[in-house]
């Protein structure tokens, strides 16, 4: 299935925070203390997060100032597209990314597990979450996870995906208007 991933630094920051501190810490520091059923859900979710991260265009996953400069160059030369609203204002660019339903299901199962753990006072997972939680973050880790997952669950309209895949083959640069949303997209692919 295809999902839409925004070319937005805040979204990518939140997406990357799912790994560090959350998945990385759970996997490497706390997994052995958890019941096997919980540990397996976290393993599958971490693997699924990695699958989705690898599917996202590389220039969206910058981490450092140097990679930010590379990302800016890559965005300008990207085969993505720019969206324009009905009044011609440029909207945030989106990328159609192919992910498996299984990956999204694994992330959803893990979210339910983490939400239940937050309600518990004393369990190995609840204690692990309390230890991982960073007080200076503006959102809680599980809330961050929930928000990212909601965004990842937005499926891309089939007509848009078909048009984008066709554009990549044709390298067209004419505007694309999607009648159902009255949004115009222009390919930024170079001829």
N, C-alpha and C positions, 0 to 999 in steps of 0.2 A: 504494500500500500504506500501511497505517497502522502507525506505531510508537508506543511509549509513551515519553513524556518525563517524567522525574521533576521535581517541584517542589522541587528541591534546589539550594541555592546552590553546593555543591561541584561538582556535575555541571555546572552552568551556567558556573562559573568555568573548569573544564577545557575545556568546549566553546568558550568565548570565547577561551581561550588558543590554540586551534587557529588562530585568525585572527591574533592578535597575542600572541606574536611570530612564529609559524611561517609561515603563509601570506602574511601581509602582507610580511614580510621577504624570503621567497623570491621573491615576485612582483615587488616593487618594487626590490629591491636585487641579486638574483642571477639572475633569469630569463635575462637576455641572455648570461650566461656558460655556461648549460647547453645540452647537446645538444637539438635541437628536439623529439625524442620525449619527453624528460623534461620540458621546458618545457611542452609541451602537456598532459601528465598533471597537472602542477601547476595550470595554468590551469583545466582542467576540474574538478579537485577544489576549487579555491577558489570557482569559480562554484557548484558543488554545495553547498558549505558555506553559501554565502550563501542559496541556495534553501531549505535546511533551517532556517537561522536566521530567515528571514522567515516560515516556516510555524509556528514555535514561538510560543505565546501571548506577546504583548509583555511582560506583567508578569513573565515568567520571565527576561527578558534584561536585568535592571537592571545598571547600571554604576557609578552614583554614589550618594551618600547621598540626594540629592533623589529620584532615580529609585527608590531602595529604598523610600522613604516612599510613592511612587505605587504601587509594586509591592505593598506590604502592603495598601493600599486595594483595588487591583484583585483581589488574591487573595480578599479577603472577598466581593467582588461577582462573582467569576468564575463562568462556566457550566461549570466543571470539576467534579470530584467528589472526595469524601474517601473513602479506603479504610479499612476496619476489619478487623482480624484476627479469627480465630475466638473469641478471648477478649474482644473488644470494644475492644482497644487501637487507637488511631488510627495508621495507617501513613502513609507519605509519599504525598502526592497525586500522581497520574499524569495526564497529558493525552495523548489520542490525537491524533496529528499525522500528516497525510497527506504523504508524501514519495514521490518517484519511485524506482523500483528503479535507474534510471540514476544518480541522485545518490549512492546508497549504493555502487554499483559504482565510480563515479569516485573516491570516497573510499577504497575498498578498494584500487584500483589504485595510487593515490598512496601509501598506507601501505606496500605491497609495495616500491615504489620507494625510499621513505625507509629502510625496514628494510635493503635491500640496500646503500644508500649508507652506512649506519652500519657495515657490515662492511668497507667499503673504506677504505684509508688515504689515497689520493690520487686524488680525482676532484673535479670542480667542485662536485657536489652534496654530497659528504662534507665538503668545506671550507666550504661555505655553512652546513651544519648545525652544524659546529664553531663557526663565527663567531656564529651566532644563539643557540646554547645559552647559557642564563643559569645560572651556577653556584649562585645562591641559590634556584632553584626546587627544590621537594622531589621532583619527578619529572623525568625526561628528557622532552624534547619529543615524541619518537617514541613513547615509552611512554605518555605522556598521550594522544596521538592514538589509539593502539591501544585504550586503555581506553574512551575516548569512543565510538569506532566500535563496539566490542562492545556498548555500551549502546544505541546507535542501531540496531543490527541486531536488537534484540529486537522481534519483530512483535507487534502487539496482537491478542489473540484476537478473531475475527470476532464472536462473540456479545457481547462487551463493547463493541466499536465500534458494533454495531447498536443496542444498548441505549442507549449514550451519545448517538448521533445521534437516536434516538427521544425521549430525555429532553429534548434541546435543543428539539425541535419542540413537545413537550407541556409543557415547563417543570415537570415533576413534581419532587416533593421527597421521595418515599418511598424507603426504603432499597432498594438493589439487591444481591442475593445471587447470586454466581456459583458454582453448585454444583461445578464442576470444581476450583476452588481454595479453596472455602469462605471466600472473602473477601467482605465486604460493602462496598458503596460507597453513599454518600449524595450526591445531587446538592446542590451549593451554589448552584444557580440560584435567583434570586429570582422569586416568582410573578408 
